[in-house]
Amino acid sequence: MLSRPPAPGGRPPSTVPQIALAVLCGGYAVGAALGWGSHEVALIMGDFGLSIAALVAAVSCGLYARRHRSRFRPAWMLFAASSAMAGIGNGIWGWYEVIEGTAVPSPSPADFCFLLFAPPAIVGLLVLAKRPVTRAGWVCLGLDSWLIAGSLLTLSWSLALAHTAHFHGRSVAQSALSLAYPLLDIVLVSMVLALHFRRSSVHRSAINTAVAALALTVLCDALFSSPLLREHYRSGQILDAGWFAGSMLLAYAPWVARRAGEACAEEDLKPTARRPQPHGSRPIAGSLAALTPYLAAAVCTLGILTNVLDGRRIDRVVLFTGCTVVLALVVRQGIMLLDNITLTQELAQKENHFRSLVQGSSDVIMIAAPSGVLRYVSPAAAGVYGRDAEELVGSELASLIHPEDLGRVVHEVRRFLAAAPEDEPTTRIECRFRAGERRLGGDGWLNVESTVNRHHGGLIFNSRDVTERVRLQAQLQHNASHDALTDLPNRALFTERVTKAVTGRRASDHDTAVLYIDLDGFKQVNDTIGHQAGDELLVQAARRLGESVRSGDIAARLGGDEFAALITGDGTRDRAARDYRIHEIADRLRIKLSEPYRIDGRDVRVAASIGVAFAEPGVTPAGLLRNADLAMYRAKQAGKGRVELYAPQMQDEVAHRAELATKLRTALHDGEFALLHQPVVDLSTGRVTAVAAHARWRSAQGILFTPAEFLRVGDRGRFAEDGNRAAELDRWQLEEAVEQAAARHRAGHPVPVAVRLSARRLLDRALSPKGVESLLTRHGLPPRALVLELSESDPRIALDDLERRLVALRRLGVRIALDGFGSGYAAISALRRLPVDVLRLDRGLVDGVVESARLHKITAGLLRIAGDLGMQSVADGVDLPEQVLALRSMGCTHGMGTAFSGPLDEHRLRRSLAHDGYPVPDVASQGRAVVLSGSALPVRHGGPAGPDALVHPPLRSNSETSVPPT
């Protein structure tokens, strides 16, 4: 009863309280057995000692009930009142025997107090019992209590109480008192027995201890009520040790739950996995609880037989009690019968319900024996697998799984069966499953995903056909790693291949080279004969490039008119031979790409500038690509249409960029940067729903440069490798955007602001969730009014870290956007792993969405994915009315571009927000000229300064890579 579970953390609980309690009760028992040394001490210990023990129990229970509020608090208060009555009764008994030195009269006030001990204890036990949930349960609880009480009353009356009731020479009060003690004890014993099978699972240790204390007290009361023992009872005898121990146990009972870990009670309230029991076994406690009414009836019958065997006439009390017990048993049996009938009907109803669910489910449900033989297959197999369920029943599951997937499936099943059911209740398996002729027109394989559960040593498979999903994933995977227009590998895949070549087993082949290719004059093709012709030229150039490289090499489109090729080495150590070989390959590619292109019945000519960099010892993948990029720019500077090999002297340009980065920092500290905002427009209503922040540097001539243009990174829009400068500018941009957005909110323009940041910058400590929350609080901007756009994903950054950071930011209320979606594998990976609210379509998709049917289908598919995921879609680079109409028809909700407005300063932005929005073109007005409302500040793009330097942002993204000014 006093055992406690281990304390949290694995440290065993202290046994000092139990030892102290055992020593105290044992000492009292030894003293009582030895007579306490004298008659006077025996009287004191037998009267006032019991009184003190009972009062200690009353104070302990009352103190616990006062400090700890729970649904069991009334029970402990009642136990405190019961113990207080016992303490007062023992005190009165001691007053007569010790103080006055006279015999205790019968009846006396002490008897009155002792009689008041049982009622509060009985009610307290009722509070501790598990309450029935139905009326029938309450009736059965009352009948069970009467069956126990009636059987004990019959047996007790037959053995002793009948003699007590007919004892002559006593007054009515004395006779009533003699009967009251055993009758109340019978009721208390009945409650103890009923509680034993209906006790609550919460605070089980405390309840068990309290039940043990009351049971010990009732046992001593029963012994005291016996006429034989009562005539020879003297205070301080061994019988008092039982009462003393019962009081001490009751005093200790409420604190058992407190000391044994109150968390156990909370765990009991949670649904826990039941341990599997052997087949056919039943809990012993449940069996005894079911047999309790019949055992009580047997005891009642035993009491009646006692009267008959003694030759006595059956007492009326015994007869009446026995009849009521039998009647109660019959009534209880009838209630249980009706309850069983109801449960049987509900069980049949649920069985029919589940059978209908299984047979009508579109998923295939299969039950496999431990040997792997299918015992049951639901009718859905005919529609999913193209095979009848009867045909599959009895088949080996292993014979239906693709041989290449069988080993993986067997390994997963064994691992799942070895795990504990409560730790891993289910698992998920995906494999290829043999289909029938009705499904695929012949024997074939379907991709099947199954949820696996345990079932009597076997397994239940809940399977569904995911073939279309697997195909779509494969297509998306291909689209993510390949360019949408040319179907060549994109930048992400090419970077991955370069990394493998530089760091893999062929890293020692220093003649491995990267060719960076740019088409000269491509911008003129777009400007003269149109962007659709430009797309066709890129497709033909990609085809020529793919056909010209060797089978072991790889060609890729990096974006715009830029291509690249990875040429693996042959292990040569001769530098001159290496340079000659690669230069010959590059020159052959240049000649091939410079041949005329036949487009729309005309010959179109462009040249190719190629930069070559070798995988020298110690070079990194990024460094190799950078070196090839530098060599390509050197080829363009040298006159275009030529091949240049990278030389270390080209690093001088990097030093020049570092100088420009220093100027960037100076401009940032001197406040020369400005923040422009480009409206994000609802394509249905024209209403401005958000603004996108763009940083610009205002030169001494008043021209606004983008940071990319300022650092001379061309039209790729990236900083040079100076992370500190870029981070400082990003922090300024974020704080400035939040401050201006808060000011607009206060001015009555509650429009969210979107700030574009890279994945590496989002993981910066300065942009921690606490830092962002502090920034928003400082300026008074609601978190929902800030949108952080993930601009690009660095493959060196773990998605797990980025996911945790974005989840924390979303928990603040900040929304997350994925920029450039559809441009690479990283975007698909981010969509699959990261918590994203808004998808921004890449400008490369939007540019050709009207002219290219292929891009139109890809863009429509991506928008459908965004809609299915419940995300908002924003198209970037919407520059033409035709693009607005096409995107809106495909389900795109928002767009931004010069079709509505370019980037605006704060004054023009507020003036734009004050209007109802921008006019949205419709089908009727498609043929008319479109007036672009909301002009932007002039922006200078790469190229020498001149009269035409101040232009609006370009309407297309497939522009020729410009020569960076010196």
N, C-alpha and C positions, 0 to 999 in steps of 0.2 A: 504493500500500500504506500510505503514511503519512498519507493524508488523514483528517481528523477532521470529524465533524459540528459544526455551530455549537453553542456553549455555550448552556445554558439562559438565557433572557432575551433572546435575539437578539444577544448579543455574540459576535463571531467568536473562535475559540480562538487562542491564541498559537502562532506558527510558529517560535519560538526553538529548541525542541528539535530539530525537523527540520533547521533550518538548521545548527545545531551539529553534528548527526550527519553531514550531507552534507559540511560543511567538514572534519571529522575524517577521514572515509573518502576524500575527494578528496585531502587532504594526504598521506595514506599512499600513495595510488595514484601521485601525482606523484613522491613520494620514491622509490618502487620503480621507476618508469619511468626516473628519472635515476640509479639505482644508489646512491642515498643519499650520494653524494660520495666514498665510500671502501669498500673491501672489508670492513673491520672493522665499520663502522657498518651495512652491509647485512646482515652476519651477525647482529648484535645485533637489528636491527629485524625481520629475517626469522624469528628464532627466539624471542627473549624478547618482542618486540613482539606476535607472535601469541599467545604464552603469556599475556601480560597481558590481551589482548583477550578470550581465551577465559575466563580467570578472572573478568574483569569481568562477562561474560555469566552465569557460574555464580553469582556473588554476587548479581547483579540478580534472576535468576529465583528463587533460594533466598530472598532477602529478601522478594520479593513473595508467594511461597507461604507464608511464615511470617506475614506481616501480614494477608493476605486469605484467609479460609477460604471456599472454594467447591468445587463438584464438579470444577473444572479444576485444583485445587491439586496433585494427583499429577502432572499433565502438566508443570507448571512445575518441580517437584522433579526429575523425570526429565531435563528439559532442562538443569537446573543440573548434574546428575551427568554428563550427556553433555559439556557444555562444560568441566567440571572435568577429564575425561579428556583432552580436546583440549589444555587448558592444560598439564597435566602432561606430555603427550607432546611438545609444543613446547618445554617447559622442558628435558626430557631431551635432545632434539635439539640445543638450544643448548649444553648442557653439553659434549657431544662436540665441537661445532664451535667454540665460543667459548672455553670454559674450558680443555679439554684440547687443542684445536687438531688434532684427528684426524678422520678420516672416520667417519661414522656407520655402524656395522656393520649387516649385514642377515642375519638379523633382530636387532632390538634391543628393549629395554624400551619405547622410544618407539613402535615398531610395535604392541606389545601395547596400549598406551594408546589409540592411534589406532583399533585394532580395537574397543575398548570404547566408542568414541564412538557408533557406529551403533545398537546394541541399545537403550540408553535412549531415544534419539531416536525409534526405531521405535515403542516402547511408548507414548511420550508422544503421538505422532500418533494412535495408536489411542484414547487417552483423549479427545483433542480431537474425534474423529470423532463424528458423530451415530449413536447406537446404534440398531440395528434393533429393531423391536418384536416381531418374530416369528422363529421358528426358520428359516423360509425366508429371511428377510432376512439372518440371520447367515451362512447357507450361501452366499447370493449374494454377500455381502461378501467371504467367503473366496475364492470362485471368481473374483470380479473381481480381487482382489489377485494371485491366482496367474496369471490371464490376462495381466495387465500384466507381472508379474515374469517369467513364462515367455517372453513375446514378446521382452522386453528381453534375457533371457539367450540366447535363440536368436540374435538379431541380433548381440549382443556376442560370442558364442562364434564365430559365423561370421566376424566381422570381425577380432577381435583375440585373444580369450581362448584360442582353440584353439592359436595360436602360443605363447602364454604357457605353456600347460599342457604343450606338447611341447618347451619350450626346454631344450636340453642344457647341461650345464656348471654347473647350480645344484643346490643341495641340495633335499631334500624340503621343509624348512622355508621355504626361499626361494620355491619354487614355490607352496606353499600360501599363503604371504603374498601373493604376486603375484595369486593368484586370490581371496583373501579380500576385498581392498579392493574390486574391482569388483563381487563378488557382494553384499556388504553395501550398496554404493551402489545396486545394482539394487533390492534390497529397500526401501531408503529412498526411492528414486524412485517405486517402486510405491505406497508408502504416501502419498507426497505427492500423486500423481495420484488415488488413491482418495479421499483427504481433500478434494481440490478439489471433488468432486461430492457429498460427504457431510458437509461441515463443518457444525457447529452454528451456529445463528443468533445465539447469545449470544456477546458479546465478539468479533464478527466481525473488527473491525480488528486486535485482538491476534492472532487465529488467522492471518489473512492475512499479517501481518508475520512471525510465526514460520515459516510455510510458506515465505515468500520467503527467509528467512535460511537454512533448511535446504536449499532448492533451490539457492541460490548456493553453499553449502558442498559439496553433492553434485556440482555442475558442476565446481568446482575439483578435487575428488577424482577425477572422471572424467578430467579433463585430466592430472592428475598420474599416474594409473594407465596412461596411454598409454605404451608403451615408448619411443616417439620423444621425447616430452617429458621423461620421467623421466631419460633418460640425460643430458640437457643441463640438468636443473633445478639451480639454485643458490639458497640461501636469500637472501631480500631481493629477489627478482625480482617482476615484475608479477603472477604467479600468487598470491603471498601477499596482494596487495591484495584479492582475492576472498574468501579466508578471513577476513581482517581485517574486511571489510564484513559478512560473514555473522555473525561474532561480535557485532559492534556492533548489528546489526539484532535478533539474538536477545536482547541485553541490553535493548534498547528495547521489545521486543514486549510484555511483560506490562504495562507502564505505559501502553500506548496506551488500553486500556479504562478505566484509572483517570483519565487526563487527558481522554479524549474524552467523558467523561460516563457514569458507571456507571448513570445512569437509562436510558440507551439499552438496556442489557441487560434491565432490568425491562420496558421497553416492548416489547422483542422477545418476552418471555414472554407478553404479553397478546395476546388475539385481536384482530387488526386487520383492517379492511375491505380486501379485495383490490381493487386497481385494475382497472377493467374493461379487458379486452384486446380488440383488434380480432378480429372474427369469423374463425375459422380459424387464428389465430396461436397459436404454442406457445413457451414460454420456451426460449431458446437453451441455457441450462445444462441443462435437462431433456433436450433432444434429444441433447446431447453425452454426457450420462450414460448414456442408452439405447444410444448407438452405441459406448461404450467397449469392451465385450467384442468386438465385431466389428472394431474398429480394432486391438485387441490381436492377434486372430487374423490380421489382415492383416499386421501386423508380423512375426509368427511365420512366415507364409508367405514374406515377403520374405527372412527369414534363410535359409530352406531354398533358395529360388531363388538366393541369392548363392552358396551352395556349388555348386549345379548349374551356374550360368553360369561360375564360375571353373574348371570342369572337375575339381573335387575330389570325392572320395568323401564321401557324406553321413556326417557324424560321428555316432557313437552318441548322444552327448549331445544333439546337435541333433534327431536322430530321436526319442529318448525324450521330450525336452521338447516337441517339436511334437505328439507323440501325446497327451501329457497335456493340452496346451492345447486340442486339438480335443475331447478327452473332457470337459474342464471346460466348454467351450462348449456341448457337447451336453447335459450335465447341467443347466447353467444355463438353456438354452433349454427343457428339459423342465419345470424348476421354474416358469419364467415362464408356460409354457403352462398348467400346472395352476393357477397363481395366477390367470391370466386367466379360466379356466373358472369358478373359484370366485367371482371378482368379477362375472362375467357373471350367474351364478345369483343372487348377492346383489342385483345391480342389478335383475334381473327381479322378484325377490321384493319389493324395496322399491317398485318401480314398481307392482306389483299392490296393495301395501299402501296406497300413496298414492292410487291410483285408487279403492280401496274407501273410503278416508277422504273423498275429494272427492265421490264419488257418494252416500255415505251421510250426508254432513254436512247438518245442518238449515240451515246458512247457504248462500247462493247465491254460487258462485264464478264470476266472469265475467272473461274476458280480452279486452281491447279493443286494437285496432291503433292505431298513432299517428294514423290518420285518424279515430278514434272509432268505427269499425265493430266490433261484437262478433264475435270469432272463436270463442269457446267460452262456453257457459253450462251450468252443472251441472244435473243433473235436479231439484235442490231447488227450482228456479224454479217448477215446477208447484204445489208446496204453498205457497210463500211469495208469489209474484206472481199465482198463478192463471193462468199462461200457460206453455205448453210451452217447453222449452229450444230445440227446433228452430225454433219461431216467433220467438224472440228473436235467434238467430244470424243475422248479416248485417244486423241493424238498426242504425240510428244511435243511439248512446247519448244524444245530445242530444235526440232525439225522444221519449225515454222519461222525461225529467226535466221536472218542472213548470217552465213558463216563468218564474215568479217566482224560482225557485231556480237557473236555468241560469247566469245571470251569475256568481253567487257560486261555483258549482261550477267553472266554467271558470277563474275567477281563482285558486281554490285549487289546481287541477291545474297551471296554468302556474307558480305559485309553487313547488309541490312539485318539478316537473321541473327548475326552474332551480337548486334547492338541490343541494348535494353529497350523493351517496348515503351517504357515511359520516357526515355531519352529521345527515341526516334520512332514515333508511331507509324510514319509512312515514309516512302521514298519515291523518287521519280526516275523512270528509265525511258530513254528514247532509242529506238532501234528500227531497223528495216524488217518488215513483216511480209511473209509470202501472201500474195493476193490471188484470188480466183479468176477464172476466165471472164466472169460477168463484170468484173471491175475494170480490168485493163485489156480485155480482149485476148488474154493468154496469161500464162504464169508470169508474174512480175513482182516487184517489191514496192511496198508502201512505207512511208515514214510514219511510224506510230509512236505516240507518247503515252506512257502508262503510269498511273499512280498505283503503287503497290502497297497492300496492307496484309497483315498476318491473318490467318484463318485456320485454327485447329492444326497447327503444324505446317499447313500449306500456305498458299498465297492467293490473294484476290487482286486481279488486274483490272483496273478501270481504264480502258484504252480508247484513244481517239485518233483519227487520221489527221496528221499534220503535214501531209505531203505538199500541199499548196503553200503552207507557211514556210517550209524548208526551202522550197523553190524561190519564194519571194525573198527570204533571207539571203540565199545565194546570189540572187540578182542584185539585191541591195548591197551585199558585200562587194560584188563586182563593180557596181556603180560607185561605191565609196572609194575604191582603190583605182578606178580608171576614169579617165576624162570623159565627160558626157558627150562631147562633140566628136572626138576622134577615136574614142575607145582605146587609146593608149594608156599605159600606166600614168597615174597622176603624180604630183609632187610627193605625197605621203609614201606611196609605194616605192617610188624611185629612191627616196631618202632611206627607206628601209633596206633596199637592195644595196645601196652604197655602204650603209653601215655594216651589212654582212660581209661585203667584199673587203672593207678596210679592217674589220676586227675579227673576221672568220679565219678559217684554216689557210686561206690564200693571202693572208695579210702580208706575207713576205714577198709577194709578187709586186715589186715596185714599179713594174711597167703597166699596172692597171691604171686606167685613165678615165676621167669624166670629160665629156664634150658638152659644152654649154652653147646652144644654138639659138640664134635670133634671126628672124626674117626681116631683111631691110626693105623698106618701101611698102610694108603691109598697110600702114595707115592710109597711104594714097589709094590702095585698092578699096578700102572701106569707104573713103570719101568720094571716089569717082564712080564705082559701079555698084556700091551698096554692101551692106553687111552680110547679106545672104551669100553674095559672091565671095566675101571674105571668109565666111564659114566653110564654103566649098573648097576654097584654096587651102585652108588649114587641114581639111580632111584629106585632100590629095597629098599635101606635104607629109602628113603623118603616115599615109600609106607608103610613100616613097622611103621615108625614114625607116619604117618597120621592115621593108623589104631589103634595105641596104645593109643593115647591121647583121652580124653573124648570129647563128642560132643560140650561142651561149651568152650573147650580149643582150642588153635591154635598152629600149628607146622609150621616152616618156614625154608628155606635154606638161610643162610646169605652169602654164597659164598664159593667156593672151597669145602672142606670137612667139613664145619662148618654148624651146624643146631642149631635151638633153639626152645623152646616150652614155651608157656605162660600158666601156670596152675592157674586158678582162685580159690580164696579161698572160704571156706564155712562158714566164720564168726567165727571160733573158736578163743578163747583167750588163750588157753593153749599152751605155747611155745613148751613144750616137745611133745605134741600131734601133733602140727603143723609140727615140724621138722621130726617126725617119718612118718607122712603121706606123705609129699613131698619126703622124702628120699626113701620111699617105691616105690613111682611112678617113681622116677628117676632111682632106681635100676632095676625096671621092664623094663624100656626103655633101660637101658644099656644091660641087658641080651638079650632083643629082638634084639637089633642092633648088638650084638656080635655073634649071631648065624651065621652058615656058609651060604654064598651066592652061589647059583648055577649059574655059568656064563660059557657059552660055554662048558658045560658038565663037569666042574670041580667045586670043592668046594673051595671057597675063604673065608678066615677068616680075619676079622679086629675086633678090639676092639673099645670101645667107652669111652671117658673121658667126664664126665659131671660135670659142675659147677652149683651150685644152689645159688640164691640170693633172699631174700624176700623183699617185698615192705614195708620196715620199715617206720615209721612216718618220714616225711620230705625228703624222698628220691625222687629224680627226675627220670624221665624215662631214661635219659642218665646215671645217676648214677646207676640205677638198672641194666642196661645192662653192665655197666663197672664192677660192683661187680660180676655179673655172669661170666663175661669174666675172671676176676682175679681168681675166684674159679676154673674155668676150667683149667687155666694154673697151678694152684696149684695141681690139680688132675694129670696132665701130669707129673709134676715134681716129684710127689709122686710115680710114677711107671706106670701110664697109666691104662686104663681099670677100673676106679673106679669113685666114686661119692664124691664130696667135697662140703660142705656147706660154704658159704662165712662167714668169720670172720673179725672183724675190724682190726686184726693184719696184714691182707693182704695189708693194706694201706702202710706198710713199703716198699712194692715194688713201690708204687707210689712215695714215698719219694726218692727212689733210682732213679726213672726216672727223678725227679726234679733235682737231682744232675747231671745226665747226660745232662739235658737241660742246666745247668750252664756251663758244659764243652763245649756244643755246642756253647754257646755265646762266650766263650773264644776263641774257635777255629775260630769263625767267625771274631772276632776282630783281631786275630793274623794272619789272612790271610791263614789259613790252608785249606780253601775250594777251590775246583777247579770246573770248569764248563765243562762238557762234552756235546757233541752234537751228536744226532743220526740222520742219514739222513732219510728223507722222500722221497721215490722213486716212480716214475711214473711206474705203473705196466705194461704199454704198451711198454715204451721205455727204462726203466731202468735209466732214467735221474733223478738226485737229484733236486727236486723242492723246498725243504724246509729242515730245520733242527730243531730238538726238543731239547731244552736245559734241562740238568739234572745236579743238584747240587750233588757233592760228597765231603766227608771229608777224607783228606789224613792223615792216622794215622802215628805214629812214625815208624811203620814197612813198610810204603809205600803202605799199602792196602787202597783202596778207599771204604769207607762205604757210603751207602745211608743214608739220614737223618733218614728214618724209622728204618734202622738197628741200627744206632747209638743210637737212643732213645729206642731200644729194644721193638718195637711195632710189632715184628713178620713180617709175610709176608703180612700184610694187607695194608702196605704202608701209614700209617697215623702217624702224630705226637702225642705225649702225649698232655695232656690238658695244654699246656703252649702257649697261643696264642701270647704272646709278642715275644717269641723266634722264633716261626714259622713266624710271620710277619716280623721280622728283617731279617730272612734268605730269605724270599720271595722277600723283597725289594732288598737285595743284588743280588739275582739271576736275577731279572728283569734288574737291572742296568748293571750287568756284561754281560748279554746276549745282551742288546742293544749296549753296547760299543764294544763287539767283533764282532757283526754283522756289525756295521758301519765300523770297520776296514776291514772286509772282503769285504764290498762294495767298499771301496777305493782301495782294492787290486785286484779288477776285478771279485769278486765272489758275485754278487747281489742276494744272496739266502735269502728268508725270514726266520726269526727265530720264533719258537713257544715256548712260556713260559707258563707253567701250573700253574694256580692259582685257589684257591677255591672261591666259591661264596662270602663267608664272606670277603675274602681278596680283592676281586674286589670292594667291597663297602667301603673299607678303605679310609679315607681321603687322605692318602699318595698316593693312586692310583687314584685320581680324574682326570678327563679329562685334566685339566690345568697342573697337575703334569706330566702326561704322555706326553703331548705335549711339556712341558719344557724339559723333559728327551730326547725326540727324537731330539729336536732342538739343545740341548747342544752337542749331539754326532753326529749330522748330518745324522741321519738315516731316510729315507722316512717312513711315517706312514704305507704305504702298505707293508713294509717289516717286520712288527711286527704282530704276531698272538697271541692273548691271549686265552688260552684254559681254559674253565670253567670245572674244574675237578670234582666237586661234588656240590650238591645243599643241603643246610641245610634247613629242613622244617620250621625252625623258621625264615628264611629270607623271607620277602615279595617279590614275583616275580615282583610286580610293581616297587619297588626300584631298583631291579637288572635290569629290563628292561630299566628304565630311564638311568642308568649308562652305559649300553652297547650301547644304542642308541647314547649317547653323545660320546662314544669312537669311534663308527663307523663313526660318523659325522667328526671326525678328519682324518679318513682314515684307522684306525686300524681295522683289521679283527678279527672276533670272531669265535672260534671253540668250539664245544660241545664235551667234552671228555667222554668216557665210554658210548656212546649211545647204547641203547638196554639192559642196565643192571638194569633199575629201572624205577619206575613211575616218579621220578623227571626228568629223561631225556626226557620223552615224554612231560611232562608239560613245560619244558624249550623249547623244539622244537616248541610247540604251541604258546608260549608267547614271547620268546626272539628272537632278531635279530641275526641269526646264519648264518655264511658263510661256515663253514667246519664242517662235522660230523666225529668223530673218533669212529669207532666201538670198542666195548668193547673186551678186550682180551678173555673173557669167550666165546664169540660167535666165535671168530676166531679159538680158540683151537679145537673146535669140528666141524668145518665147513666141513671137509673132511669125518670124520667117521660117524657123526650123520646126518641122513636125516632130522630130525626135526630142528636141528640148521641150516642146510643148507637152509631150506625153510624160517625160520625166518630171517636169515641174508639176503637172497635174497629179502624178502619183505621190510626190512629196507633200503637196498640199492636202491630199487625202489622208496621208499618214498624220499630219498635224491635226486635221479635224478629228480623226478617230481618237487621237490621244487627248483631245480637249484642249489643245494649245492654240494660242493666238498666232496668226501668221502675218509677217510683215515682209513685203517685197522691197528690196533695196535696188536703187537705180532705175526707178520707174520714170522714164524720160519722155515717153511718147503716149499720146492718147490711145493708140492701138494696144499698147501694153496694158494700160488700165483696163480696157474692155476685156482683153484676153485673161488677165489675172483674175478679174472679178468673176468671169464666167467659170473659172476653174475652182472657185471657192476661196480665193485669197481675200482676207478681210481688210488688210491695211497695206499701205504703200508709202514710199518716200522717194522723192526724186524731183528733177526739174520739170516734170509734168505738172507739178503743183508749186514747188518753191525750192530754191537752193538754200544754203545756210544763211540765216538772218542774224543781224545784231539784235540787242535787247529791245531797242526802240521799235524796229520794224516787226520784231516778233510779237510784241504786245499789241501793236496795231493790227497784226494779222489775227491774233487771238480774239480781239474785240469784235471782229466780223463773224459771220455765221460759218465761215469755212471757205473752202475752195470749190469752184465749180468742177463737177465730175463729168467727163464726157460720156455720152450715151451713144447707142447705135444710130440714132437719127442724126446726131451731129458729128458722126465720125468723118464724114466727107468734108466738113467745113474746117476752116483753120482753127487751131486751138490757141487761145491766148493764155500764156503762162502767167499766173498771178503770183505776186510775192517775189520780187526780184532779190537776188542775193548780192552781196558785195563782190567786187571783182576779185578773181583769184588767179594768181600767176602759176602756170604749169611749166614743167621743165623745158628749157629752151632758152636761147639768148634773149635778152631784153630787147624790146622793140616796140613799134606801134601796135602790133597785134598781140602784145603780151598780156593785155587785160582782156580776158574772155570769161565767159561763164563756164561752169563745170562741163566736161564733155558729156555728150549724149550716149556714148558707147564705151564699153570696157575693152574691146579688142582693138586697142590703139597701139601704134608702133612704139617700141621702147625708144625713148628719146636719148640723145647723147647728153650726158650730164655736163653742165657748163664748167669750165675751168676757172 
